[in-house]
Amino acid sequence: MRMNILIAAAAAALLSAAPAVAQDIAITGGKVLTGTSVIENGTVVIRGGRVVSVGAGTAPAGMRTIDATGKVVTPGIVAVDSGIGASEVGSVSGSNDLRNNANTLTAAFDVSYGIDPWSFTIPTARLGGVTRAVVTPQHGGSGGGHSHDDSGIDDMTAGAGHGGFQSPGLFAGQAAVINLKDGSNILVKSKVAMTAPFGEAGARIAGGARGAQFVLFKETLNEVRLYARNKSAYERSSLRDLSLSRADLEALIPVVEGRMPLIVTADRASDIQQVLRLAREEGLKIILDGAAEGWLVANEIAAANVPVLVHPTTNLPGNFEMRGARMQNAAALHAAGVVIALKGNEGSTHRARDIRYNAGNAVSHGLPFDAAIAAITVNPARIFGFEGQFGELKSGAAGDVVVWSGDPLEPLSQPQAVVIDGVEQPMEARNLMLRDRYLPNAAGSRPHAYSY
């Protein structure tokens, strides 16, 4: 009898692990916020996992229909600078695959290998309307998927080449994009961006001064260029000693060639100016992360065509980098013409749902509502090179749709349905399952766990 139970359980587990098949779905009657426009009483049609039409027409005959009358329909939220799926408990090192402290590997660290499709953080984020995430390696002193904890930062090293070990580590590794659908195949693309801390964190790992970091950073880029031009000499050990490992050198070639964006953490206005200067001098494609004082140099950021990942509720001078932090930062950056993406709290990992709350706060401090919607949907996709592929309700884009009970930036509104790649997702998570497990039943008897 017990063997039969075990076999049945195993079969159920295998069935639940099987990938769900994309459905043909029409979402009708709702107020559709496409990410770039608004359609009243709109219809979103999804076939084969992708949006095929968005407009005011009716649903095709015979198609599975979700009635969104009186509700709001949006693209799925895209979490940037996130740790979803790569960190279970931040304080438990064995469950945190966002930070790497190896001596011989920094820039080459690929966070995608540590992503767990069965992570408890994924369904929880999904219940908050999040359907995609940019998972970003940690480094001390940064925000988002990074960690504000600077412990161990002095031990970070840049790796070892022919010349032995070099301290510090100027790079934290490479980010990845995932979707949050139920199933095991969630990696969308690895190596979408490199990460590096600047400002106080960068100065600290370079020996204590900002100037030291910039000089060391430029010298590192020169080494990468030298290696790229002389790989055969490197293989024969006839190239001068280099401070980075071969893996790190290889990983940085797309960065120095301007093909891979570099996520740069900087908050102080003067640090932002110096980073923009560095990007001009070195031909780098950068994304600013943080930019708490970005409003002070918003026109310069816009002129450089550099996007910003901004936490819109940062408003306290917690250190000398954030003396000018203010709640109007997101609004000021947008008004200057900067493409912004809004971040959640605690690394957009366990509280990824806060992304929409933060967007609402940004609206209350001057950011237009439509710009806030774009900043959590289409803009993140645009910033990381996925424009038209997700984050927007348009023909050809992924069928990532959320039906909300009301205004998605209003905390009391909740997702009524979540569709990812054309598949309706289960509206449950471990926290809800635990709640239900320990609730008394209608007869008042104790939960199953206490029935033995």
C-alpha positions in Angstrom: 0.0 0.0 0.0 2.8 2.4 1.0 4.6 1.6 -2.2 1.5 2.5 -4.3 1.3 5.8 -2.5 5.0 6.5 -3.3 4.5 5.6 -6.9 1.5 7.8 -7.2 3.3 10.7 -5.6 6.3 10.3 -7.9 3.9 10.2 -11.0 2.2 13.4 -9.8 5.6 15.1 -9.4 6.6 14.1 -12.9 3.3 15.4 -14.3 3.7 18.7 -12.4 7.2 19.1 -13.8 6.1 18.7 -17.4 6.1 21.9 -19.4 2.7 23.5 -19.8 1.5 23.9 -23.4 0.9 27.5 -24.6 -2.8 28.1 -25.0 -4.8 30.3 -27.4 -6.3 32.9 -25.1 -8.3 36.1 -25.5 -8.5 38.6 -22.7 -11.5 40.8 -23.3 -13.3 43.8 -21.9 -10.6 45.4 -19.8 -8.7 48.7 -19.8 -5.6 47.6 -21.6 -2.3 49.4 -20.8 0.0 48.2 -23.5 3.1 49.8 -22.0 3.0 52.6 -24.6 -0.7 53.3 -25.0 -4.2 52.8 -23.4 -7.1 50.9 -25.0 -10.5 51.1 -23.4 -12.6 47.9 -23.5 -9.7 46.2 -25.3 -9.0 42.6 -26.4 -5.6 40.9 -26.2 -5.3 37.8 -28.3 -2.5 35.3 -27.7 -1.7 32.3 -29.9 1.2 29.9 -29.6 2.6 31.8 -26.6 2.8 35.2 -28.4 0.5 38.2 -28.7 -1.1 38.3 -32.1 -3.3 41.3 -31.7 -4.3 44.1 -29.3 -7.3 46.3 -30.0 -10.9 47.0 -29.5 -12.2 43.9 -31.4 -14.0 40.9 -30.1 -12.5 37.5 -29.2 -12.1 35.0 -32.0 -14.8 32.3 -31.9 -14.0 29.2 -29.9 -11.0 30.6 -28.1 -10.5 30.4 -24.3 -11.6 33.7 -23.0 -10.7 35.6 -19.8 -13.3 38.3 -19.0 -11.5 41.4 -17.8 -14.5 43.7 -17.7 -14.1 46.4 -15.1 -10.4 45.3 -14.7 -7.0 46.6 -15.9 -4.8 44.5 -18.2 -1.1 45.1 -18.4 2.1 43.5 -19.7 3.8 41.4 -17.0 6.1 43.4 -14.7 9.9 43.1 -15.4 12.0 43.1 -12.3 15.5 44.6 -12.8 18.5 44.3 -10.6 16.9 41.3 -9.1 17.9 38.1 -7.2 14.7 36.1 -8.0 15.6 32.4 -8.3 19.2 32.8 -7.2 18.8 33.6 -3.5 16.5 31.8 -1.1 17.7 33.3 2.2 20.2 36.1 1.9 21.8 35.3 5.2 22.3 31.6 4.4 25.3 31.5 2.1 24.5 28.1 0.8 21.2 29.3 -0.6 22.7 32.5 -2.1 24.1 32.1 -5.6 24.4 35.8 -6.4 27.8 36.5 -4.9 31.1 35.0 -5.9 34.3 35.4 -3.9 36.7 33.2 -5.9 40.2 34.5 -6.5 40.4 33.6 -10.1 36.9 34.5 -11.4 35.0 37.8 -11.2 33.9 39.2 -14.6 33.4 35.6 -15.9 31.0 34.7 -13.0 27.8 33.7 -14.8 24.8 34.0 -12.4 22.6 31.9 -14.7 24.1 28.6 -13.6 22.8 29.2 -10.1 19.2 30.0 -10.9 16.7 27.5 -9.4 13.4 27.1 -11.2 11.9 25.6 -8.0 12.9 28.6 -5.9 10.1 29.7 -3.5 10.8 33.3 -4.6 9.5 32.7 -8.1 5.8 32.0 -7.4 5.7 34.7 -4.7 7.0 37.3 -7.2 4.6 36.0 -9.8 1.6 36.6 -7.5 2.8 40.3 -7.5 2.4 40.4 -11.3 6.1 39.9 -12.1 6.7 37.8 -15.2 10.3 38.4 -16.1 13.4 39.3 -14.2 17.0 40.5 -14.8 19.0 38.5 -12.2 22.1 40.5 -11.3 25.2 39.3 -9.3 25.8 40.9 -5.9 28.6 43.2 -4.9 28.9 45.1 -1.7 27.5 48.6 -1.6 25.0 48.3 -4.4 21.3 47.9 -4.5 18.7 45.7 -6.1 19.8 42.1 -6.6 23.0 43.3 -5.1 23.6 43.5 -1.4 23.9 46.5 0.9 26.0 44.5 3.2 29.7 45.3 2.7 30.9 42.4 4.8 33.7 40.6 3.1 34.2 43.3 0.5 37.9 43.6 1.4 38.4 40.0 0.4 37.1 40.5 -3.1 39.8 39.8 -5.7 40.1 40.3 -9.4 41.6 36.9 -10.3 44.9 35.6 -11.4 46.7 35.6 -14.7 50.3 35.2 -15.5 51.2 37.8 -12.9 49.4 36.1 -10.0 46.6 37.4 -7.9 45.4 41.0 -8.1 43.2 42.6 -5.5 40.6 44.1 -5.8 37.8 42.6 -7.9 36.4 45.4 -10.1 33.6 43.3 -11.5 30.8 41.3 -9.9 29.9 39.1 -12.9 27.3 38.7 -15.6 23.5 39.1 -15.3 20.8 36.9 -16.8 17.2 37.3 -17.9 14.6 34.7 -16.7 10.8 34.3 -17.0 8.8 33.3 -14.0 6.5 30.7 -15.5 5.7 27.5 -13.7 8.2 24.9 -14.9 11.9 24.1 -15.2 12.8 26.0 -18.4 12.9 29.6 -17.2 16.3 30.9 -18.5 15.7 33.4 -21.3 19.3 34.6 -21.9 22.5 34.5 -20.0 25.3 37.1 -20.1 23.1 40.1 -20.8 25.2 42.6 -18.9 28.4 42.9 -16.8 28.3 44.5 -13.4 30.7 46.8 -11.5 30.5 49.0 -8.4 31.7 52.6 -8.4 31.4 55.3 -5.8 32.3 54.4 -2.2 32.0 50.7 -2.9 34.3 50.9 -5.9 36.8 53.1 -4.1 36.9 50.7 -1.2 37.8 47.7 -3.3 40.4 49.7 -5.2 42.3 50.7 -2.0 40.2 53.5 -0.6 40.1 56.3 -3.2 37.9 56.9 -6.2 40.8 58.0 -8.4 42.5 54.7 -7.8 39.6 52.8 -9.0 39.2 54.7 -12.2 42.9 54.3 -13.0 42.9 50.6 -12.2 39.7 50.2 -14.2 41.1 51.8 -17.3 44.3 49.7 -17.0 42.2 46.6 -16.8 40.3 47.5 -20.0 43.7 48.0 -21.7 44.8 44.5 -20.6 41.6 43.1 -22.1 42.3 44.8 -25.4 45.9 43.6 -25.4 44.8 40.1 -24.7 42.1 40.3 -27.5 44.7 41.3 -30.0 47.3 38.8 -28.9 45.5 35.6 -28.0 48.1 33.4 -29.7 50.9 35.0 -27.9 49.0 34.6 -24.6 48.7 30.8 -25.4 52.4 30.6 -26.0 53.1 32.4 -22.7 55.0 35.1 -24.6 52.7 38.0 -23.7 53.5 40.2 -20.7 52.0 39.2 -17.4 48.3 40.1 -17.1 46.5 40.5 -13.8 43.2 38.8 -14.8 42.5 35.2 -15.4 41.8 34.0 -19.0 38.2 33.5 -18.2 37.8 37.1 -16.9 39.7 38.5 -19.9 37.4 36.6 -22.3 34.3 37.7 -20.5 35.3 41.4 -20.7 36.0 41.4 -24.5 32.3 42.2 -25.3 32.4 45.0 -22.7 35.4 46.8 -24.2 34.0 46.3 -27.7 30.7 48.0 -26.6 28.6 44.9 -27.3 27.7 44.1 -23.7 26.3 46.8 -21.4 28.1 47.4 -18.1 25.8 48.0 -15.2 27.6 50.7 -13.1 26.5 51.4 -9.5 26.9 55.0 -8.7 24.8 57.4 -6.6 26.8 60.6 -6.1 26.3 63.2 -8.8 30.0 63.7 -9.3 30.6 59.9 -9.5 27.9 59.8 -12.2 29.7 62.5 -14.1 33.0 60.6 -13.9 31.4 57.4 -15.0 29.9 59.1 -18.0 33.3 60.5 -18.8 34.8 57.0 -18.5 32.2 55.6 -20.9 33.0 58.3 -23.4 36.7 57.8 -23.2 36.6 54.0 -23.3 33.7 53.5 -25.7 31.6 51.6 -23.1 27.9 51.0 -23.2 26.7 51.6 -19.7 23.6 51.3 -17.6 23.5 53.4 -14.4 22.3 51.6 -11.3 21.0 53.6 -8.3 21.8 57.2 -9.3 20.3 58.6 -6.1 21.6 62.1 -7.0 20.9 61.6 -10.7 18.4 64.5 -10.7 21.3 66.9 -10.2 22.9 65.7 -13.5 19.8 64.5 -15.3 20.5 66.5 -18.5 24.0 65.0 -18.7 22.7 61.5 -18.3 20.1 62.1 -21.0 22.7 63.7 -23.4 24.8 60.6 -23.0 21.8 58.4 -23.8 22.4 56.3 -20.7 19.5 54.5 -19.0 19.0 54.3 -15.3 17.8 51.6 -12.9 16.4 53.8 -10.1 14.9 53.1 -6.7 12.2 55.8 -6.5 11.7 55.8 -2.8 15.4 56.5 -1.9 15.2 59.8 -0.1 17.5 59.7 3.0 21.2 60.7 3.1 22.3 57.4 4.5 25.9 58.2 3.5 27.8 61.0 1.8 26.9 59.5 -1.6 23.2 60.3 -1.1 23.2 63.8 0.4 20.9 64.9 -2.4 18.6 61.8 -2.5 14.9 62.8 -3.0 11.6 61.2 -4.0 11.3 63.3 -7.1 14.4 61.7 -8.6 12.6 59.3 -11.0 10.3 62.2 -12.2 13.3 64.5 -12.8 15.2 61.9 -14.8 12.2 61.1 -16.9 11.5 64.8 -17.5 15.1 65.2 -18.8 14.5 62.4 -21.3 16.3 59.6 -19.5 15.0 56.0 -20.0 14.3 54.7 -16.5 13.4 51.3 -15.0 12.0 51.2 -11.5 13.4 48.8 -8.9 11.8 46.9 -6.0 12.9 46.6 -2.4 15.4 44.1 -0.8 16.9 43.2 -4.1 13.6 42.7 -5.9 13.9 39.1 -4.6 11.5 38.3 -1.7 9.7 41.6 -2.1 9.5 41.9 -5.9 5.9 42.8 -5.5 7.0 46.2 -4.2 8.1 47.3 -7.7 4.5 48.4 -8.5 4.2 50.1 -5.0 7.4 52.0 -5.7 6.1 53.0 -9.1 3.0 54.4 -7.4 5.2 56.4 -5.0 7.0 57.8 -8.0 3.7 58.9 -9.5 2.8 60.6 -6.3 6.1 62.6 -6.6 5.7 63.8 -10.1 6.3 60.8 -12.5 3.4 60.6 -15.0 1.3 57.4 -14.6 2.0 56.2 -18.2 5.7 56.7 -17.6 5.6 54.7 -14.4 3.8 51.8 -16.2 6.5 51.9 -18.9 9.2 52.0 -16.3 8.2 48.6 -14.9 7.3 46.9 -18.2 8.6 48.1 -21.6 11.6 50.1 -20.4 13.4 47.3 -18.7 13.0 45.2 -21.9 14.3 48.1 -24.0 17.3 48.8 -21.7 18.5 45.1 -21.8 18.0 44.7 -25.6 14.6 42.9 -25.6 12.4 45.6 -27.0 9.4 44.1 -28.7 10.1 40.7 -27.3 8.4 41.2 -23.9 7.3 43.9 -21.5 4.8 45.2 -24.0 1.4 44.2 -25.4 2.0 44.3 -29.1 1.9 41.8 -32.0 4.9 39.4 -31.8 5.7 40.0 -28.2 5.7 37.2 -25.6 2.2 36.5 -24.2 3.0 37.9 -20.7 -0.2 39.4 -19.4 -1.6 40.3 -16.0 -5.2 41.0 -15.3 -5.6 43.3 -12.3 -8.6 43.9 -10.1 -8.0 47.7 -10.4 -5.2 50.2 -10.8 -2.0 48.1 -10.8 -0.1 50.9 -8.9 -2.7 50.8 -6.1 -1.6 48.4 -3.3 -5.2 47.1 -2.8 -5.4 45.9 -6.4 -4.4 42.3 -7.0 -3.7 40.1 -10.0 -6.7 38.1 -11.0 -4.9 36.1 -13.7 -1.2 35.9 -14.8 -0.3 34.6 -18.2 3.4 33.9 -19.2 4.3 32.8 -22.7 0.7 32.2 -23.3 0.2 29.9 -20.3 -2.1 30.7 -17.4 -0.1 30.4 -14.2 -1.2 28.9 -10.9 -2.2 31.6 -8.5 -0.5 30.0 -5.5 2.8 30.2 -3.6 4.3 28.4 -0.6 3.3 31.2 1.8 -0.4 30.8 0.8 -0.2 27.0 0.9 1.3 27.1 4.5 -1.5 29.5 5.5 -4.2 27.2 4.2 -2.5 24.1 5.7 -2.7 25.4 9.2 -6.1 27.0 9.1 -8.8 25.0 10.9 -11.3 23.4 8.6 -15.0 24.0 8.7 -15.6 21.4 11.4 -13.0 23.2 13.6 -10.7 20.2 13.6 -6.9 20.6 13.8 -4.8 20.9 10.6 -3.5 17.7 9.0 0.0 18.2 10.4 -1.3 17.8 14.0 -3.7 14.9 13.4 -1.2 12.2 14.2 
